[in-house]
Amino acid sequence: MPTNSKLSKFLSLILRHKPDAVGLSLDAQGWAPIAELIAKCSRAGTRFTREELLEVVGSSEKKRFTVSEDGKRIRAAQGHSIAVKLGLAPTEPPDKLFHGTATRFLDSIFAEGLSPKSRQQVHLSVDAATALRVGQRHGKPVILSVEALRMHQQGHAFYRADNGVWLTDQVPPAYLSFAVEQ
């Protein structure tokens, strides 16, 4: 059995990006039957039990996964590079949200705004500390502030994933500035 960290990363790969790597098909909202996920992963060489899976889901600091209310299905909370519609209702965001990135991307961000790149939507955080952790994964970090409420009032839709990450289709440069906490 892989460690919790390795299993979490493996599940992220399968449920966000490459379900076909183990022969799994996700439904239109990104859900997979847990029993089928376990069986297909086992046949592909990564073995874990339902209890181990639920331990990873429950102990994950990032809350990357959601288990259905009936306990029979699982999906990634957000971050998909494959086409899924999470079925989240548009929600009014807070006044400000944050985006962590690397300094090397700033010229293009301030010229073109934030776009999802390989993901389906732009990911935003409610606090600068989380955005900083995200930005550190990409190089020398910088935190951008997004005028989320103003964007929303001007017709841009926002969604809140099950794990608290805010999602939107894009952030035009006019709504971006450097966060003060830098």
C-alpha positions in Angstrom: 0.0 0.0 0.0 1.4 3.4 -0.9 1.8 6.0 1.8 -1.1 8.5 2.3 0.9 11.2 0.5 1.7 8.9 -2.5 -1.9 7.6 -2.6 -3.2 11.1 -2.6 -1.0 12.1 -5.4 -1.9 9.0 -7.4 -5.6 9.6 -6.8 -5.1 13.2 -8.0 -3.6 12.0 -11.2 -6.4 9.5 -11.8 -9.4 11.6 -10.7 -8.2 14.9 -12.2 -6.1 14.1 -15.2 -5.8 10.5 -16.4 -8.6 8.1 -15.4 -7.9 6.1 -18.5 -4.4 5.3 -17.1 -6.2 2.6 -15.0 -9.1 2.0 -17.4 -11.5 4.2 -15.4 -14.3 6.4 -16.8 -15.6 9.3 -14.8 -19.2 10.5 -15.3 -19.9 14.0 -16.5 -19.5 15.5 -13.0 -16.2 13.7 -12.4 -17.5 11.0 -10.2 -16.2 7.4 -10.1 -17.6 4.4 -8.2 -15.3 3.7 -5.3 -15.4 0.0 -5.7 -14.5 0.3 -9.4 -11.7 2.8 -8.7 -10.2 0.4 -6.2 -10.5 -2.7 -8.5 -9.1 -0.9 -11.5 -6.2 0.7 -9.6 -5.4 -2.8 -8.1 -5.3 -4.4 -11.6 -3.0 -1.5 -12.7 -0.6 -2.2 -9.8 -1.6 0.3 -7.1 -3.4 -1.6 -4.3 -5.4 0.0 -1.5 -8.5 -0.7 0.5 -11.6 1.3 0.9 -10.5 2.2 4.5 -7.2 3.4 3.2 -8.9 5.5 0.6 -11.2 7.1 3.1 -8.3 7.7 5.4 -6.6 9.7 2.6 -9.8 11.6 1.9 -10.4 12.4 5.6 -6.8 13.3 6.5 -6.0 15.4 3.5 -5.1 18.9 4.5 -6.0 20.2 1.0 -9.3 18.3 0.9 -8.7 17.3 -2.7 -11.5 14.7 -2.8 -15.2 14.5 -2.2 -17.1 11.3 -1.3 -20.7 11.3 -2.3 -23.4 11.4 0.4 -24.2 7.7 -0.1 -20.5 6.8 0.3 -20.4 5.0 -3.1 -18.6 7.5 -5.3 -15.6 9.8 -5.2 -14.3 12.7 -7.3 -11.6 15.3 -7.2 -13.0 18.5 -5.7 -11.4 20.7 -8.4 -8.3 21.0 -10.5 -9.3 18.8 -13.5 -7.5 19.0 -16.8 -10.2 16.7 -18.3 -13.6 17.9 -19.2 -16.0 17.6 -16.2 -18.8 19.8 -15.0 -18.7 19.8 -11.2 -22.3 21.1 -11.0 -21.4 23.9 -8.7 -23.8 26.8 -8.4 -22.5 30.3 -9.1 -21.8 31.9 -5.8 -21.0 35.5 -4.7 -17.4 35.6 -3.8 -15.7 37.7 -1.1 -14.4 41.1 -1.9 -10.9 39.9 -2.5 -9.4 36.5 -3.4 -5.7 35.6 -4.0 -3.7 33.8 -6.6 -0.2 32.5 -6.0 2.2 32.3 -9.0 5.8 32.7 -9.8 7.4 36.1 -10.7 8.5 34.8 -14.1 4.8 34.7 -15.2 3.9 38.3 -14.2 4.5 40.0 -17.6 2.0 37.7 -19.3 -0.4 37.7 -16.4 -0.6 41.5 -16.4 -0.9 41.6 -20.2 -3.5 38.8 -20.6 -4.9 38.1 -17.1 -5.2 34.8 -15.4 -6.3 31.9 -17.5 -6.8 28.2 -16.6 -3.9 27.0 -18.8 -4.1 23.1 -18.6 -6.9 23.2 -16.0 -10.6 23.9 -16.6 -10.8 27.0 -14.4 -8.6 29.5 -12.6 -8.0 28.6 -8.9 -8.2 31.3 -6.3 -7.6 31.2 -2.5 -9.4 33.0 0.3 -6.2 33.9 2.0 -2.7 35.0 1.0 -0.9 32.3 3.0 -2.6 29.6 0.9 -1.8 31.5 -2.3 1.8 31.8 -1.2 2.1 28.0 -0.8 0.7 27.5 -4.3 3.1 30.1 -5.8 6.1 28.4 -4.2 5.5 25.3 -6.3 6.2 27.3 -9.4 9.4 29.3 -8.5 10.0 32.5 -6.7 6.4 33.2 -5.4 4.3 36.3 -5.7 0.8 36.8 -4.5 -1.8 38.6 -6.6 -5.0 40.1 -5.2 -8.2 39.6 -7.3 -11.1 42.0 -7.1 -13.5 39.1 -7.0 -16.7 40.9 -5.8 -16.2 43.6 -8.4 -15.7 41.0 -11.1 -18.8 39.2 -10.0 -20.8 42.4 -10.0 -19.7 42.9 -13.6 -20.9 39.6 -14.8 -18.1 37.1 -14.1 -19.3 33.8 -12.5 -17.5 32.4 -9.4 -17.9 28.9 -7.9 -16.7 27.5 -4.6 -15.4 23.9 -4.8 -16.1 21.4 -2.0 -12.6 22.0 -0.6 -13.1 25.8 -0.4 -11.0 26.7 -3.5 -12.7 29.5 -5.6 -13.0 28.9 -9.3 -13.6 31.2 -12.2 -13.1 30.9 -16.0 -10.6 33.7 -16.2 -9.4 36.9 -14.5 -8.9 39.9 -16.8 -5.8 42.0 -15.9 -8.0 45.0 -14.8 -9.0 43.0 -11.7 -5.4 42.2 -10.6 -2.9 43.9 -8.3 -0.1 42.8 -6.0 -1.3 41.6 -2.6 -0.3 43.9 0.3 1.0 40.9 2.4 4.2 40.6 0.3 
